[in-house]
Amino acid sequence: MKHWTIIFRALANINRLKIIKLLVKEESLNVSDIADKINISIKATSKHLIILNNLNILESDGKHGHVFYKLNPNLPSDIRKIVKLFIQ
């Protein structure tokens, strides 16, 4: 039950939902690109990405001196369904 509370709390933030929705449309983006597209600071974006990454909603990959984020393709089906509900 505690796991779901943490996930719902993370998804209750509008900027985190914007990030997820953006990454549904884009294959992968770095922090700067995400910050520009959702119009918040890089620092705030980084904090949101860390939370989503720690919950395994996102995956990160370092390339060319940048970290790129994408939705976790191995996201459990129950969490995937909830994410889809939140971004509609």
All heavy atoms as an XYZ file, in Angstrom:
715
protein
N       0.822     -1.200      0.000
C       0.000      0.000      0.000
C       0.867      1.265      0.000
O       0.560      2.226     -0.671
C      -0.924     -0.043      1.220
C      -1.935      1.036      1.229
S      -3.084      0.811     -0.127
C      -4.414      1.762      0.409
N       1.965      1.224      0.746
C       2.846      2.385      0.822
C       3.444      2.716     -0.540
O       3.591      3.885     -0.894
C       3.954      2.133      1.846
C       4.841      3.325      2.088
C       5.853      3.037      3.158
C       6.707      4.274      3.389
N       7.673      4.075      4.442
N       3.763      1.694     -1.328
C       4.311      1.880     -2.673
C       3.351      2.694     -3.540
O       3.775      3.612     -4.246
C       4.589      0.514     -3.301
C       5.110      0.582     -4.688
N       6.366      1.039     -4.984
C       4.539      0.261     -5.877
C       6.560      0.996     -6.292
N       5.465      0.527     -6.856
N       2.069      2.375     -3.476
C       1.075      3.105     -4.276
C       0.933      4.541     -3.803
O       0.756      5.450     -4.614
C      -0.279      2.385     -4.239
C      -0.258      1.161     -5.074
C      -0.281     -0.136     -4.640
C      -0.168      1.095     -6.500
N      -0.218     -0.986     -5.712
C      -0.150     -0.258     -6.860
C      -0.095      2.064     -7.504
C      -0.068     -0.673     -8.192
C      -0.013      1.641     -8.827
C       0.000      0.286     -9.155
N       1.029      4.763     -2.518
C       0.959      6.122     -1.982
C       2.093      6.964     -2.544
O       1.886      8.108     -2.954
C       1.030      6.103     -0.439
O      -0.013      5.279      0.062
C       0.914      7.490      0.136
N       3.281      6.404     -2.596
C       4.441      7.121     -3.131
C       4.251      7.419     -4.618
O       4.531      8.530     -5.077
C       5.733      6.301     -2.878
C       6.011      6.219     -1.374
C       6.915      6.905     -3.628
C       7.060      5.203     -0.983
N       3.760      6.442     -5.359
C       3.543      6.651     -6.799
C       2.474      7.710     -7.039
O       2.662      8.617     -7.857
C       3.182      5.327     -7.492
C       4.419      4.440     -7.533
C       2.633      5.569     -8.902
C       4.191      3.053     -8.035
N       1.352      7.625     -6.339
C       0.293      8.619     -6.531
C       0.753     10.015     -6.122
O       0.412     11.002     -6.766
C      -0.980      8.230     -5.774
C      -1.773      7.162     -6.466
C      -2.053      5.969     -5.824
C      -2.235      7.337     -7.759
C      -2.780      4.971     -6.457
C      -2.959      6.356     -8.407
C      -3.235      5.171     -7.752
N       1.538     10.094     -5.070
C       2.062     11.389     -4.643
C       2.980     11.968     -5.728
O       2.929     13.157     -6.032
C       2.809     11.247     -3.323
C       3.167     12.592     -2.707
C       3.770     12.461     -1.330
N       2.780     11.926     -0.409
C       3.060     11.099      0.588
N       4.290     10.702      0.799
N       2.124     10.670      1.386
N       3.796     11.123     -6.318
C       4.693     11.583     -7.389
C       3.897     12.034     -8.609
O       4.216     13.048     -9.233
C       5.662     10.472     -7.781
N       2.844     11.309     -8.945
C       2.041     11.648    -10.118
C       1.074     12.801     -9.859
O       0.450     13.294    -10.800
C       1.276     10.414    -10.603
C       2.145      9.268    -11.113
C       1.281      8.077    -11.482
C       3.005      9.704    -12.283
N       0.949     13.219     -8.625
C       0.049     14.332     -8.295
C       0.644     15.685     -8.656
O      -0.046     16.695     -8.623
C      -0.300     14.300     -6.808
N       1.906     15.719     -9.034
C       2.567     16.970     -9.390
C       2.397     17.237    -10.882
O       2.759     16.404    -11.716
C       4.045     16.894     -9.025
C       4.773     18.169     -9.317
O       5.060     18.470    -10.471
N       5.059     18.931     -8.273
N       1.870     18.397    -11.230
C       1.569     18.732    -12.623
C       2.820     18.715    -13.506
O       2.769     18.271    -14.657
C       0.824     20.083    -12.733
C       0.306     20.296    -14.159
C       1.699     21.244    -12.308
C      -0.802     19.387    -14.556
N       3.955     19.162    -12.983
C       5.172     19.173    -13.796
C       5.686     17.766    -14.067
O       6.207     17.493    -15.145
C       6.254     20.040    -13.158
C       5.921     21.506    -13.275
O       5.448     21.964    -14.301
N       6.144     22.254    -12.210
N       5.519     16.862    -13.120
C       5.918     15.473    -13.364
C       5.020     14.838    -14.412
O       5.479     14.078    -15.265
C       5.901     14.672    -12.071
C       7.017     15.091    -11.153
C       7.112     14.223     -9.915
N       7.776     15.024     -8.905
C       7.273     15.284     -7.710
N       6.122     14.778     -7.329
N       7.939     16.043     -6.867
N       3.746     15.179    -14.376
C       2.835     14.675    -15.406
C       3.201     15.236    -16.773
O       3.148     14.522    -17.776
C       1.383     15.019    -15.063
C       0.801     14.272    -13.872
C      -0.610     14.764    -13.583
C       0.809     12.776    -14.127
N       3.582     16.498    -16.813
C       4.016     17.097    -18.084
C       5.255     16.378    -18.622
O       5.366     16.140    -19.828
C       4.327     18.584    -17.905
C       3.119     19.455    -17.720
C       3.546     20.906    -17.513
C       2.393     21.826    -17.255
N       2.844     23.216    -17.013
N       6.172     16.045    -17.736
C       7.385     15.330    -18.145
C       7.021     13.968    -18.726
O       7.500     13.586    -19.791
C       8.370     15.188    -16.965
C       8.954     16.554    -16.597
C       9.475     14.180    -17.293
C       9.722     16.572    -15.291
N       6.165     13.245    -18.037
C       5.765     11.918    -18.515
C       5.059     12.034    -19.858
O       5.361     11.282    -20.793
C       4.867     11.214    -17.472
C       5.694     10.869    -16.225
C       4.240      9.959    -18.068
C       4.875     10.408    -15.049
N       4.143     12.977    -19.960
C       3.405     13.163    -21.215
C       4.367     13.509    -22.356
O       4.235     13.001    -23.469
C       2.358     14.259    -21.037
C       1.353     14.318    -22.135
C       0.220     15.271    -21.770
C      -0.885     15.170    -22.787
N      -2.057     15.943    -22.394
N       5.327     14.348    -22.073
C       6.329     14.725    -23.069
C       7.147     13.512    -23.517
O       7.387     13.308    -24.706
C       7.247     15.802    -22.483
C       8.366     16.329    -23.359
C       7.804     17.009    -24.598
C       9.218     17.303    -22.563
N       7.538     12.674    -22.558
C       8.356     11.517    -22.886
C       7.561     10.392    -23.542
O       8.149      9.501    -24.144
C       9.110     11.022    -21.650
C      10.191     11.986    -21.166
C      10.778     11.522    -19.844
C      11.283     12.156    -22.207
N       6.249     10.444    -23.449
C       5.420      9.507    -24.208
C       5.535      9.842    -25.691
O       5.597      8.955    -26.544
C       3.939      9.561    -23.745
C       3.017      8.892    -24.743
C       3.795      8.916    -22.379
N       5.622     11.141    -26.001
C       5.689     11.606    -27.387
C       7.106     11.559    -27.958
O       7.295     11.355    -29.147
C       5.163     13.038    -27.488
C       3.712     13.176    -27.126
C       3.286     14.618    -27.156
C       1.864     14.773    -26.670
N       1.466     16.172    -26.621
N       8.107     11.789    -27.123
C       9.508     11.855    -27.558
C      10.219     10.572    -27.130
O       9.939     10.019    -26.081
C      10.204     13.052    -26.902
C       9.533     14.384    -27.138
C       9.857     14.983    -28.489
O      10.829     14.552    -29.122
O       9.114     15.886    -28.902
N      11.183     10.141    -27.916
C      11.912      8.924    -27.573
C      12.751      9.111    -26.321
O      12.685      8.334    -25.381
C      12.801      8.492    -28.731
C      13.467      7.164    -28.476
C      14.210      6.665    -29.687
O      13.699      6.802    -30.803
O      15.315      6.132    -29.487
N      13.553     10.162    -26.294
C      14.326     10.496    -25.101
C      14.769     11.953    -25.212
O      14.963     12.469    -26.304
C      15.534      9.570    -24.926
O      16.496      9.802    -25.917
N      14.901     12.579    -24.054
C      15.294     13.986    -23.995
C      16.238     14.201    -22.825
O      16.162     13.491    -21.822
C      14.072     14.883    -23.807
C      13.052     14.942    -24.941
C      11.789     15.655    -24.479
C      13.640     15.633    -26.155
N      17.086     15.230    -22.946
C      17.944     15.562    -21.812
C      17.241     16.592    -20.924
O      16.180     17.108    -21.272
C      19.329     16.027    -22.271
C      19.305     17.330    -23.027
O      18.475     18.204    -22.777
N      20.221     17.492    -23.956
N      17.833     16.872    -19.780
C      17.228     17.758    -18.785
C      16.924     19.136    -19.378
O      15.845     19.684    -19.172
C      18.146     17.910    -17.551
C      17.563     18.874    -16.549
C      18.410     16.570    -16.908
N      17.868     19.673    -20.116
C      17.701     21.003    -20.699
C      16.518     21.054    -21.670
O      15.719     21.989    -21.640
C      18.994     21.404    -21.407
O      18.865     22.666    -21.999
N      16.406     20.041    -22.526
C      15.297     19.993    -23.484
C      13.953     19.888    -22.770
O      12.981     20.545    -23.140
C      15.455     18.809    -24.447
C      16.617     18.983    -25.404
O      17.034     20.139    -25.643
O      17.121     17.960    -25.908
N      13.904     19.051    -21.744
C      12.659     18.885    -20.983
C      12.288     20.190    -20.298
O      11.140     20.631    -20.353
C      12.784     17.732    -19.965
C      12.943     16.395    -20.702
C      11.582     17.697    -19.027
C      13.345     15.235    -19.814
N      13.261     20.833    -19.656
C      13.018     22.105    -18.961
C      12.471     23.152    -19.931
O      11.511     23.869    -19.608
C      14.290     22.608    -18.295
N      13.065     23.243    -21.112
C      12.606     24.209    -22.122
C      11.178     23.921    -22.566
O      10.361     24.827    -22.695
C      13.518     24.191    -23.354
C      14.861     24.846    -23.106
O      15.001     25.583    -22.101
O      15.773     24.620    -23.927
N      10.874     22.661    -22.788
C       9.562     22.292    -23.316
C       8.439     22.443    -22.304
O       7.307     22.712    -22.682
C       9.596     20.877    -23.884
C      10.415     20.783    -25.164
C      10.448     19.368    -25.694
C      11.361     19.266    -26.889
N      10.731     19.542    -28.156
N       8.741     22.265    -21.011
C       7.674     22.430    -20.013
C       7.782     23.758    -19.266
O       6.989     24.039    -18.373
C       7.591     21.239    -19.032
C       8.834     21.115    -18.160
C       7.322     19.943    -19.771
C       8.687     20.119    -17.037
N       8.782     24.549    -19.659
C       8.919     25.922    -19.178
C       9.127     26.039    -17.666
O       8.465     26.825    -16.989
C       7.714     26.762    -19.630
C       8.032     28.235    -19.619
O       9.174     28.638    -19.796
N       7.011     29.046    -19.410
N      10.059     25.228    -17.146
C      10.488     25.375    -15.755
C      12.021     25.331    -15.735
O      12.649     24.975    -16.725
C       9.877     24.314    -14.796
C      10.311     22.896    -15.172
C       8.362     24.435    -14.761
C       9.883     21.845    -14.156
N      12.608     25.673    -14.605
C      14.068     25.729    -14.512
C      14.692     24.340    -14.635
O      14.038     23.320    -14.364
C      14.492     26.355    -13.182
O      14.231     25.466    -12.115
N      15.946     24.329    -15.017
C      16.683     23.064    -15.120
C      16.791     22.418    -13.736
O      16.657     21.198    -13.603
C      18.071     23.286    -15.746
C      17.908     23.653    -17.225
C      18.966     22.070    -15.578
C      19.191     24.026    -17.934
N      16.998     23.226    -12.704
C      17.113     22.697    -11.344
C      15.824     21.992    -10.917
O      15.858     20.877    -10.398
C      17.450     23.826    -10.371
C      17.697     23.367     -8.963
C      18.126     24.515     -8.078
C      18.361     24.042     -6.659
N      18.820     25.109     -5.794
N      14.683     22.635    -11.157
C      13.390     22.034    -10.805
C      13.141     20.778    -11.639
O      12.670     19.759    -11.120
C      12.261     23.041    -11.001
N      13.478     20.849    -12.918
C      13.305     19.691    -13.804
C      14.136     18.522    -13.308
O      13.655     17.387    -13.255
C      13.707     20.052    -15.251
O      12.918     21.152    -15.690
C      13.494     18.877    -16.189
N      15.368     18.787    -12.933
C      16.248     17.728    -12.418
C      15.652     17.055    -11.198
O      15.699     15.820    -11.075
C      17.623     18.298    -12.065
O      18.297     18.705    -13.219
N      15.086     17.828    -10.299
C      14.472     17.261     -9.091
C      13.305     16.350     -9.453
O      13.161     15.264     -8.887
C      14.016     18.374     -8.147
C      15.164     19.086     -7.475
C      14.680     20.170     -6.543
C      15.840     20.895     -5.890
N      15.396     21.919     -4.951
N      12.471     16.785    -10.396
C      11.337     15.961    -10.825
C      11.820     14.682    -11.504
O      11.271     13.602    -11.270
C      10.434     16.740    -11.782
C       9.706     17.870    -11.131
N       8.926     17.721    -10.005
C       9.628     19.183    -11.466
C       8.405     18.883     -9.657
N       8.824     19.793    -10.529
N      12.854     14.797    -12.329
C      13.389     13.626    -13.027
C      13.985     12.624    -12.055
O      13.834     11.410    -12.234
C      14.428     14.060    -14.060
C      13.864     14.787    -15.276
C      14.981     15.426    -16.086
C      13.030     13.867    -16.135
N      14.638     13.104    -11.019
C      15.215     12.209    -10.009
C      14.111     11.411     -9.327
O      14.226     10.192     -9.134
C      16.056     13.000     -8.983
C      17.341     13.489     -9.639
C      16.353     12.167     -7.738
C      18.100     14.531     -8.839
N      13.025     12.071     -8.971
C      11.900     11.393     -8.315
C      11.321     10.317     -9.235
O      11.109      9.172     -8.820
C      10.819     12.408     -7.888
C      11.353     13.256     -6.732
C       9.507     11.708     -7.510
C      10.525     14.480     -6.399
N      11.063     10.681    -10.490
C      10.485      9.721    -11.439
C      11.456      8.586    -11.746
O      11.045      7.433    -11.896
C      10.065     10.443    -12.722
C       8.919     11.442    -12.566
C       8.744     12.257    -13.841
C       7.628     10.726    -12.179
N      12.725      8.897    -11.817
C      13.745      7.881    -12.077
C      13.861      6.924    -10.889
O      13.978      5.710    -11.075
C      15.080      8.556    -12.379
C      16.051      7.652    -13.089
O      15.678      6.879    -13.961
N      17.312      7.759    -12.728
N      13.820      7.451     -9.676
C      13.910      6.614     -8.478
C      12.723      5.669     -8.339
O      12.839      4.611     -7.717
C      14.048      7.468     -7.217
C      15.426      8.080     -7.083
O      16.383      7.640     -7.709
N      15.531      9.117     -6.281
N      11.585      6.042     -8.909
C      10.396      5.184     -8.883
C      10.370      4.222    -10.073
O       9.405      3.495    -10.262
C       9.119      6.039     -8.889
C       8.858      6.825     -7.615
C       7.689      7.769     -7.798
C       8.601      5.867     -6.457
N      11.425      4.257    -10.875
C      11.537      3.411    -12.076
C      10.475      3.698    -13.121
O      10.187      2.851    -13.960
C      11.540      1.915    -11.707
C      12.757      1.539    -10.922
O      13.862      1.975    -11.234
N      12.572      0.752     -9.884
N       9.913      4.890    -13.085
C       8.983      5.313    -14.134
C       9.793      5.721    -15.361
O       9.365      5.524    -16.496
C       8.066      6.448    -13.638
C       7.146      5.906    -12.533
C       7.266      7.063    -14.780
C       6.322      6.949    -11.828
N      10.979      6.276    -15.114
C      11.873      6.681    -16.190
C      13.152      5.865    -16.147
O      13.499      5.289    -15.117
C      12.245      8.162    -16.056
C      11.132      9.186    -16.053
C      11.717     10.580    -15.926
C      10.273      9.070    -17.297
N      13.844      5.863    -17.282
C      15.202      5.341    -17.369
C      16.098      6.488    -17.785
O      15.669      7.393    -18.501
C      15.297      4.257    -18.443
C      14.791      2.924    -18.034
C      15.099      1.866    -19.085
O      15.452      2.211    -20.231
O      14.982      0.690    -18.746
N      17.336      6.440    -17.347
C      18.290      7.472    -17.747
C      19.502      6.814    -18.391
O      19.864      5.685    -18.059
C      18.709      8.310    -16.543
O      19.286      7.499    -15.552
N      20.110      7.560    -19.323
C      21.263      7.055    -20.044
C      22.187      8.226    -20.364
O      21.743      9.221    -20.945
C      20.798      6.373    -21.337
C      21.924      5.729    -22.108
O      22.891      5.257    -21.475
O      21.851      5.697    -23.349
N      23.432      8.123    -19.963
C      24.402      9.178    -20.226
C      25.020      9.032    -21.602
O      25.504      7.961    -21.954
N      24.950     10.119    -22.387
C      25.557     10.133    -23.728
C      26.098     11.521    -24.005
O      25.421     12.518    -23.758
C      24.515      9.829    -24.814
C      23.932      8.459    -24.803
C      22.909      8.325    -25.920
C      22.148      7.030    -25.821
N      21.038      6.982    -26.757
N      27.301     11.575    -24.528
C      27.892     12.836    -24.981
C      27.864     13.922    -23.904
O      27.593     15.084    -24.186
C      27.186     13.337    -26.244
C      27.022     12.306    -27.300
N      28.092     11.756    -27.963
C      25.913     11.696    -27.791
C      27.634     10.865    -28.834
N      26.334     10.797    -28.743
N      28.093     13.553    -22.661
C      28.133     14.520    -21.582
C      26.767     14.967    -21.072
O      26.680     15.892    -20.277
N      25.698     14.337    -21.536
C      24.340     14.667    -21.100
C      23.653     13.394    -20.623
O      23.997     12.301    -21.039
C      23.511     15.252    -22.249
C      24.027     16.558    -22.750
N      23.783     17.749    -22.119
C      24.783     16.861    -23.832
C      24.360     18.728    -22.790
N      24.988     18.217    -23.839
N      22.668     13.576    -19.769
C      21.839     12.446    -19.346
C      20.510     12.569    -20.083
O      19.863     13.618    -20.049
C      21.615     12.446    -17.818
C      20.701     11.303    -17.416
C      22.943     12.348    -17.085
N      20.130     11.493    -20.752
C      18.871     11.461    -21.488
C      17.881     10.583    -20.738
O      18.244      9.531    -20.210
C      19.095     10.923    -22.908
C      19.822     11.887    -23.786
C      21.206     11.960    -23.761
C      19.127     12.749    -24.618
C      21.893     12.865    -24.553
C      19.799     13.661    -25.418
C      21.177     13.716    -25.390
N      16.639     11.039    -20.714
C      15.581     10.324    -20.002
C      14.537      9.838    -20.978
O      14.241     10.493    -21.983
C      14.918     11.253    -18.966
C      15.839     11.599    -17.839
C      16.691     12.692    -17.924
C      15.875     10.824    -16.687
C      17.556     13.009    -16.887
C      16.733     11.132    -15.641
C      17.569     12.223    -15.755
O      18.425     12.523    -14.734
N      13.967      8.677    -20.662
C      12.856      8.131    -21.436
C      11.980      7.326    -20.489
O      12.405      6.986    -19.368
C      13.357      7.260    -22.582
C      14.081      6.002    -22.149
C      14.535      5.201    -23.345
C      15.226      3.919    -22.904
N      15.613      3.096    -24.035
N      10.764      7.028    -20.930
C       9.911      6.179    -20.117
C      10.526      4.796    -20.020
O      11.099      4.299    -20.990
C       8.517      6.071    -20.729
C       7.610      7.268    -20.543
C       6.261      7.015    -21.202
C       7.406      7.588    -19.076
N      10.392      4.185    -18.884
C      10.908      2.842    -18.670
C      10.071      1.867    -19.503
O       8.884      1.707    -19.254
C      10.830      2.484    -17.191
C      11.348      1.115    -16.879
O      11.663      0.328    -17.752
N      11.430      0.809    -15.590
N      10.681      1.210    -20.494
C       9.914      0.271    -21.313
C       9.487     -0.970    -20.537
O       8.579     -1.687    -20.960
C      10.884     -0.093    -22.446
C      12.232      0.178    -21.903
C      12.077      1.301    -20.912
N      10.107     -1.222    -19.392
C       9.764     -2.375    -18.559
C       8.889     -2.003    -17.371
O       8.853     -2.718    -16.371
C      11.045     -3.061    -18.069
C      11.884     -3.553    -19.210
O      11.371     -4.123    -20.166
N      13.177     -3.313    -19.138
N       8.194     -0.881    -17.503
C       7.300     -0.430    -16.440
C       6.234     -1.501    -16.199
O       5.635     -1.995    -17.159
C       6.642      0.880    -16.881
C       6.029      1.787    -15.859
C       7.057      2.231    -14.832
C       5.441      3.005    -16.537
N       6.007     -1.901    -14.945
C       4.964     -2.903    -14.687
C       3.623     -2.453    -15.259
O       3.304     -1.267    -15.275
C       4.918     -2.979    -13.154
C       6.262     -2.522    -12.710
C       6.686     -1.487    -13.728
N       2.848     -3.404    -15.727
C       1.595     -3.084    -16.425
C       0.626     -2.290    -15.559
O      -0.060     -1.401    -16.060
C       0.926     -4.350    -16.951
O       0.582     -5.211    -15.894
N       0.565     -2.567    -14.256
C      -0.359     -1.820    -13.403
C       0.052     -0.352    -13.300
O      -0.796      0.544    -13.374
C      -0.494     -2.449    -12.013
C       0.826     -2.694    -11.307
O       1.895     -2.517    -11.924
O       0.785     -3.083    -10.127
N       1.337     -0.093    -13.201
C       1.812      1.292    -13.137
C       1.649      1.960    -14.497
O       1.266      3.120    -14.592
C       3.265      1.361    -12.641
C       3.343      0.826    -11.208
C       3.813      2.782    -12.721
C       4.737      0.721    -10.658
N       1.882      1.217    -15.575
C       1.704      1.748    -16.931
C       0.248      2.204    -17.138
O      -0.005      3.265    -17.686
C       2.083      0.703    -17.975
C       2.041      1.218    -19.406
C       2.479      0.159    -20.395
N       3.827     -0.319    -20.175
C       4.917      0.319    -20.573
N       4.826      1.454    -21.215
N       6.110     -0.180    -20.325
N      -0.706      1.414    -16.661
C      -2.121      1.782    -16.792
C      -2.429      3.070    -16.022
O      -3.147      3.933    -16.505
C      -3.014      0.646    -16.280
C      -3.045     -0.551    -17.186
C      -3.886     -1.659    -16.589
C      -3.759     -2.942    -17.405
N      -4.474     -4.058    -16.768
N      -1.885      3.184    -14.827
C      -2.112      4.380    -14.022
C      -1.490      5.599    -14.686
O      -2.103      6.665    -14.751
C      -1.590      4.176    -12.590
C      -2.486      3.172    -11.876
C      -1.517      5.490    -11.824
C      -1.962      2.698    -10.562
N      -0.289      5.456    -15.196
C       0.382      6.557    -15.877
C      -0.466      7.024    -17.061
O      -0.674      8.218    -17.267
C       1.813      6.167    -16.311
C       2.384      7.165    -17.307
C       2.717      6.037    -15.093
N      -0.983      6.073    -17.841
C      -1.831      6.426    -18.990
C      -3.074      7.191    -18.539
O      -3.491      8.144    -19.194
C      -2.233      5.174    -19.772
C      -1.116      4.625    -20.618
C      -1.585      3.421    -21.410
C      -0.450      2.844    -22.218
N      -0.863      1.655    -22.981
N      -3.667      6.779    -17.436
C      -4.846      7.483    -16.912
C      -4.507      8.927    -16.523
O      -5.273      9.839    -16.767
C      -5.426      6.755    -15.708
C      -6.178      5.466    -15.988
C      -6.511      4.767    -14.679
C      -7.430      5.723    -16.794
N      -3.361      9.108    -15.899
C      -2.967     10.429    -15.428
C      -2.619     11.388    -16.556
O      -2.768     12.589    -16.406
C      -1.773     10.330    -14.457
C      -2.176     10.135    -13.033
C      -2.396      8.866    -12.525
C      -2.345     11.216    -12.185
C      -2.766      8.685    -11.212
C      -2.704     11.053    -10.864
C      -2.926      9.762    -10.378
N      -2.146     10.881    -17.683
C      -1.710     11.782    -18.746
C      -2.785     12.034    -19.793
O      -2.545     12.776    -20.738
C      -0.403     11.306    -19.417
C      -0.577      9.965    -20.097
C       0.730     11.304    -18.434
C       0.587      9.579    -20.968
N      -3.928     11.438    -19.643
C      -5.009     11.682    -20.614
C      -5.674     13.000    -20.380
O      -5.733     13.557    -19.381
C      -6.038     10.573    -20.551
C      -5.516      9.292    -21.112
C      -6.554      8.184    -21.093
O      -7.644      8.322    -20.568
N      -6.201      7.066    -21.665
